[in-house]
Amino acid sequence: MSEHFDVIVLGAGAAGLMTAWHAGRRGRRVRVLEKSNKAGRKILMSGGGRCNFTNLYVTENDFLCSNPHFVKSALSRYTAWDFIGKVIEYGVPYHERKHGQLFCDNKAKDILNILLDECAGVGAEILTRCEIQAVSAGSTGGYLVQTSQGAMTAESLVVATGGLSIPSMGTTPLGYEIAEQFGMQVLPLRASLVPYTFDGKLKAMFSRLSGNAVDTEISFGNTSFNEALLFTHRGLSGPVVLQISNYWVPGQGITVDLLPAETVAEILIAAKSSSPKSLIRTVLNQHLPKNLVLELEDLWWSQLSETALADCSNAKLIAIGEQINQWQIVPAGTEGYKTAEVTLGGVHTDGLSSKTMESKTQPGLYFVGEVVDVTGHLGGFNFQWAWSSGYACGEVA
């Protein structure tokens, strides 16, 4: 015999718990199945343990999706302010960082506790250490879910299994497999919001600079971001790198502006006039970390390392300036799912209702959160998609 529920939610992450809360609020009997030993593990580790739970300035332009209009309905019906209101209601202290990013003052557990408390309040049951073995559609509607803790049935099945990022947390392709099982298209997947790796001379250089951070602008095609860049032992990281990784095409180059607020050629030529005996690195040390300047000197103007500015041609100074403002480099790759914050691609939105997250071809089957082909920018947008898509689904499932 199998236990019957109105709604079964696969995955007790942000989107799954949000769906369970709002489905339960409608009086639906809900059970959430989670394969790990606790709910909300990714919530707990997010934002350095402080959970960047939303952003003050959410628009549809902050998301990548094969259908850029898909996110509008859910985002408009459950906004950042709706979730902020719940955070305030619970008395959870929070603060704003750059670009409207909202973080808990204390711990990410404060956000998870809101979700768990709301689920408990509406009777939504969470079953942990529950492995999904098979899913099938019933002959007269509904779904049968075979699990390590027995068989269960439900009228509605919500797939909130997340993506492939951070495999150490037990991520699996289950959600994509379920979509394909029911004839739905899954767009190509890749790690995103992820650091770059390099090889050869650049890897050695970045390794020596590991720990240094500079505010830069990185561009790929027509897209650019202006944020902090962090040098690592493997390559480049930091917010600006994670942001552009959403858009980067493997094998192609990116443009790094190490001093985006300045035209470096103008700085050098002006210094040549005002301080003709100065060296190039002496001038640049006023704008960039000294060890970075030394590495760039070795890379681009080692033959002029001890040459006074007065003895450097303007053409050479302009060339050096352009290299610093428009450094063209080609990453070898990324660190992959191991450190990626999200998975780009997923269940094709053409097969889903933007109002309810329900499959257009398989009644009662829903997909929410990261498993869907919706990827937000860094800064709380992916959590907001979890809240908005979970709410949209929970209102009808």
N, C-alpha and C positions, 0 to 999 in steps of 0.2 A: 504493500500500500504506500502511496505517496501522499505527502502533506500538500494541501492546496492553499495558494495565496492569490490575492488579486494581482500583486505585482512582485516580481523577483528582480532584484537589481544585482548585476554581476560587477562587483568592485566597490570597496568602501573607501574610495578616495573622495576628493572634493566634489566632483560632479555626481558620483553615486550617492553620497550622503545628502547632497542637496536635493536630488530627485526623491529619495526616500522620505525626507522631511516633508516635502510639499505634496507628494502622493498620499502620505499618511494623514496630512492635514485635511484632506478631502474624505477621510474615513476609509481609505483603502487599507486592506491588510497587506503589509509590506514586509518582505524579508530581504536583507542585503547579504550576499555571499562574498566573503573575502578569504583569499587563499593564505594570506600571511597571518601572523599571530596577533595583529592589532589593526584597527582601522586608522586610516589617515596617515600612514607612514611618510608619504611624500610631503604632506602638509607640515609635519613635524620638523623635517629637515630643510624646508624651503626658507629662502631669505636669510641664510646663515643662522637658522633657528628662530628667526623673528617673524617669518611669514609676511611677504609682500602681498597682502591679501586682495588689494585692488589698486586702482589708479584714479585720481581725481578727474582725469581728462580722457576718458574712454570714448573713442569713435570707431566707426567701422573701418577706418583707414589704418588702425593699429593691428589689423589681422591679415594674414595671408590665407587665401582660400581660392580654389579654382573658380568659384562663383563669388565675387567680392560683395554681392548684395545679400548673400545668405545670412550673414550674422546680424543684419539690421533688426529683424523682428524680435529675436530673443534679447538682444542688448537693449532695445527700447522698452521692453516690458519688464525687465528686471535689471535696473541700472546699478552703477557703483554706489549711488546714494541709498538704494534699498538695502544693500549689504552693510554699508556704513551705519545705517540706522539700527540694524540688528547688533552691530558691534557696540554702539553707544548704549543700546538698551541693556546689554549685558555688563556694562561698565568696564569694558576692556580698554585700557589706555593704549593709545597709538600715536604715531607721529608721521609727519610728511617729510620725505627726503626729496632729492632732486626730481624734477619732471613729474611731480604729482604722485610719486610712489608712496603708498601708505604701508607702514610696518607696525607690528605690535611693539609696545615699549618693553614688554617682558618676554614672553615665550610664545612660539607658534601654537603651543598646546591650548592657549586661550581661544584661538580660532576653532581648533578641532573640538574643544569642549562645547562651543556654541552649537555646532552641528550635531554632536552626540546628544546633547541635552534636548535639542529640538526633536530629534528622532525618537528619543525615549518618551518625550511628551506626547507624541502622536501614536505611540505604540509600534513604531517601525523597528523590527528586530534585526540585529546584526549578528551574523554567524561567522566567526573567524576560523582559521585553519580548515577551510572548506575548499577542497580542490574540485574544479569543474571537470567532469569526465566526458560528458556528451550533452548536446542540446538538440532537441528535435521538436518539430511542430506537431501538435495534436491533430488527429483526423477531423475533429469537429471544432477546431480553433484552440487557441491557447498553446502553451509550451510545456514540454517535459524537460527537466534539468536533472541529469544524473550526476551525483556528487560523491565525494569520499564520505559524506555523512548522510547518504541516502538519497532517494529520489524525491523530487518536488515538482509541483505543477503550478502554473499561474496563467491568468488571462493575458497579462502583459509581461514582456521580458525586456529589461533595460540593460544594454551593454555599456558599462562605464569602466572598462578594463584598462584605460590609459594606453600609453604608447610603449615604445621599446627602450626609452631612456632610463639610465641608471639600472642596469640588469642586476646589480648587487641587491636590489630591493625586490627581486623576484618577478620582474616584468616578463610578460610572455606575449606572443602574437595572437592570443585567444580571440580577442575582439575582431581582429581582421579576418581570422579564420571563420568565425560565425557569420560575418558579413558575406564572405565568399560562398559559404555553405548555402546561403539563401539567395544566391544569384546577384549579389550586390557588388558593385565595382569598388576596388580598393586602389587608390592612387599610389604611385611609388613612394616608398618610405625612406627617410634618411635622418640622421642625427642633426639637430639644429639647436640654436642658442648654445653653441659649442666652441671651444678654443681651437685655434689653428695649430698645426704642426708643420715643421720645416725640416729640411735636411741640409747636409753640406755646410758651407760657410755660414749661412744665415742661422742654422740651428746652433752652431758653436757660438756665434755672436750673441744671439738671444739668451743662450744659457749663461753666458758671462754677465749679462745684464739682468738676470733673473731677480725679481723683486722690485725693480724700478717701475714706476708708473708715470705716464705723461698724458695730459689731455690732448687728444688728437681728433682728426676727422678722417674716417675711412670711407672710401667710395667704391661701389661696384656698379657699373653701368650708370643709370640715372639716380641710383639710391645712395644716400650718404647719411652717416650718423656722426655726431660730435660728442664724444664721451671719453672716459679714461681708458687708456691702453695699458696692459700689464705684460711685461716681459716674463717668460717662464723658462724652465729648463728644456721644455719641448718646443716652445715657439711663442705664440702671442695669445693673450687672453684679455680679460677685462670687459666691461659693458659694451664698449664700441665694437669689439671683435664679435661678441656673442650676437649683437644686433645684426651686423652685416652678414653673419653666417646664414641667416634666414634666406638671404638673396643670392649668395655666392654660388657660382657654378664650378664644381671641381675641375681643376686643370687650368682655370683662367686666373688672371691676375687681379689684384686689388690695388688701389691707390691710397697711400698713407700720407697725410699731411701732418707732420710732426709739430708744426707751429701754425695752427689754422687761423689764429687771430692776427698774424703778421705776414708780410711779404719779406721773406728772408733776404732776397737779393737787395732790396731797398735798405735793410738794416746794415748789410755788409758794405754797400757802397757809401752809405752815410758815415759809417765808422771809418772807412778809408779816408774820408775828408777830415773828420774830427779827431781821429786817433791813428794817424798813418803808420805809426810804429807797432801797433797792436797786431797780434796774430789772429787768424780766423777763429781758432778755438777760444781765444780769450773773449771775443765778442759773443760767440754763441753760448759760452758758459753762463752768460747772464740770462739766457732764455731756456736752456735745456740742462738736464743733469750732466755733470762733468764727465762721468764715465760713458754716457751715451755719445757725447760730443767726440770723445776720444775714439770710440768705435767707428763713428761716421767718418772721422778724419782718416782712419786707417782704410776705410772702404772707398772714399771718394777723393781726398786731396792730400794723401800722404806725402806727395812730392813737394807740397807747399806748406808742410807742417811747421817749418821754422822760418817761413817767408813773411816779412812784414806786409800788411795790407797795401802799403804804398807801392810795393813791387808786384802786386797781383793785378792782372788785367781785369777790367770791368766785366769782360765777357766770361772769364773764369768764375768770378764772384757770382754773376747771374746764374751760371750753370750749377754752381754749388747750391745756391738758394733754391733753384727749381727742383733739385734733387731732394732737398729737405721738405719742400712744400708739396712735391708730387712724386713720392717714392713709390716706384712700381715694383711690386713683389708678387711672387706666385707661391701660395701655400702648397706644401706637399700633400696636405690632407687635413683632417680634423682629428680630434681625440676620440671621436665616435660616440656611441651610445653610453659608454662608460661614464662620461662626464657631461653629456648633453642634458640640457634642462627639459627639452621637449623633442617630440618626433614630428617632423614635417611630413605632410601627406596623410593618408588615411582613408576612411570611408568617404566615398565621393558624395558630396552634398547634393548632386543632381538626383540622387536616389532617396533623399530625405525631405520631409516637410520642414520648412524653416520656422514654422509656427509651433510645431509639436515635437520635432526630432524623430518622428515615426517614419519607418520605411514606407515608401510609396507603393511597394509591390508586396510587402509582407505585413499584413495588419497585426498590430499588437507588438511589433518588434521596434525598439527604439535604440538610438545611439547618441551618447552625450559625452562632452568633454574632449579629451585629447585624442581619443580613438577616431574622432571625426577629422576630416581634412580642413581643420581650422587651427592656425598657429598664430598666437599673439606675439607682439614685440615683448622684449624684456621690460619689466616694470609693473607687474601686477595684472597684466592683460590676460594671461592664460588662466589665472584664478577667476577673473571676472567672466571669462567664457564658461568656466565650470559652473559658476553660480547661475549665469543666465540660461545656459542650455539645460542645466538640471531643473531650474524653475519651470522653463517652458514644457519640459517633459513631465514633470511632476504634476502640473496642472491638468493633465489629460490622461496619463498612463493608468 
